[in-house]
Amino acid sequence: MPGIASARSRAAVLLAAGAALVAGGLAGLAPGAATASSHREAPLISGQPQYDNTDVYAFVSPDRPDTTTLIGNWLPFEEPAGGPNFYKFATDAHYDINVDTDGNAQADLTFRWTFQDHVRDGSTFLYNTGPVRSLTDPNLNVLQTYDLTLLKKSNGTVVSRTALARGVPVAPSDVGRASMPDYAALRRQALHPLTGGAGGWSEGGQVFAGQAADPFFLDLRVFDLLYGGNLSEVGNNTLRGYNVNSVALQVPTKMLTGGGQPIVGVWSSTERGNASGWYTQVSRLGNPLVNEVVIGTKDKDRFNASVPWEDAQFLPYVTDPGLPKVIQKVYKTPAPAAPRKDLVQVFLTGVRGLNQPPNVRPAEELRLNTSIPPARTPNRMGVLAGDKAGFPNGRRLGDDVVDASLQVTEGKLLGAKTDLGDGVDAPDRAIGSSFPYLALPYSGSATRGAPAKDAAARGSGKRTTQLNAGNAANSEPSDDGSSRLLPIAAIGAGALFLGGSGAVWWLRRRA
């Protein structure tokens, strides 16, 4: 088929360029890096889903532009009907969102969530013993609460601890319509203001922890030797129908910047405790897909356990990445010469004049310039489409990291004209218009093969890629209580991954 062959050739070229982009984007990777969008990205963490970071987001709140919202997701591929032991945060872990306020590749602020289990009746196997209408309903048999603590640091050492919230209930897993007839009400009850005694942090600050529909969207079948080896497996949102466990925090921006320069770097991490009370980092994540696609299998666990300051040890993976070699083997497209250095600003230091802090130390952090106001009409392609409030300036929930990454890897930053896309242009479920912005989780009543009623409400999640069309206007709220689409974009390090591996499928779709 001539069209498919042509598309395959173009796609492979893009992939190779994208893989080179990975090399270039991370090529000055001296000490300092967070990680990437990661669903089961490393051998050890794939068997420990409670501790597995999947994505992190950072953006100026669209409805409250004097605040910044930080979101971290854990526990990938939650099957909605996965009872009787539904999904909860680990009680022996520190769930952290870290903020670098001065560009030195070390955390100056760490927001730490710790969780506690509560079981009302241990003699029953049920998660809930009747319909649950509130977070204090005695029918909710298994529940969690959490504490949120702010750790202020200097050169990696904790200098103070401040309690921002204590004993706050977690929004439970959505067991199904019979068990939780109004889950949206439970979500609203799980929104909690920060502690009044927390000083400036409590000035309109709020926090959330609970289940949500996974907002990340892409086709993970790239791992079947790049979409079946002949581009036959493309265009489906692999994450459709799955949930994650999320924490979200909205704080006055002035508290993050401290009155200084407005650019911050963000990443999340997980520490797991042992019987002796010591905690060891087992997962971390900043930009999407770095550990999942760039780091070699033998070093993935070490990468998850290391800190940004130590990432120089992984430099060979980014200066001479393996992805282009895989593309070359499967599609016979020569891998670009290493090393690539043209994308260092985008992925390591921030872009000069956009989100690069002064005296920056190269590090793979999700960098956000908090002085750039939210876009009135967000574009899923972020900065590539002229929307400076989108990736790589932070990451919003609705930005298309796949398409943007692909186009960057094809050479858009070097002047190449491309509108490549995978046809999966938005999260499968609507993004909310107010904090915590995350879509409500898929219900246990809406499993694959369930009645079409719930499936129709959540939509297909597939749309044709149209770069010039911008974002769809927000529609009326769906049955889950969230607005149809508030593209809070995410076009970051996904560019690294999709730039290389994703190009193939997108081109196939266009052919």
Secondary structure, 3 states (H helix, E strand, C coil): CHHHHHHHHHHHHHHHHHHHHHHHHHCCCCCCECCCCCCCCCHHHHCCHHHCEEEEEEEECCCCCCEEEEEEEEEEEECCCCCCCCCCCCCCEEEEEEEECCCCCCCCEEEEEEEEEEECCCCCCCCECCCCCCCCCCCECEEEEEEEEEEEEECCEEEEEEEEEEEEECECCCCCCCCCCCHHHHHHHCCEECCHHHHHHHCCCEEEEEEEECCCCCCHHHHCHHHHHHHCCCCCCCCCCCEEEEEEEEEEHHHHHCCCCCEEEEEEEEEEECCCCCEEEEEEECCCCHHHHHCCHHHHHHHHHCCHHHHHHHHHHHHCCCHHHHHHHHHCCCCCCCCCCCCHHHHHHCCCCCCCCCCCCCCECEEEECCCCCCCCCCCCHHHHCCCCCCCCCECCCCCHHHHHHHHHHCHHHCCCCCCCCCCCCCCCCCCCCCCCCCCCCCHHHCCCCCHHHHHHHCCCCCCCCHHHCCCCCCCCCCCCCCCCCCCCCCCCHHHHHHHHHHHHHHHHHC
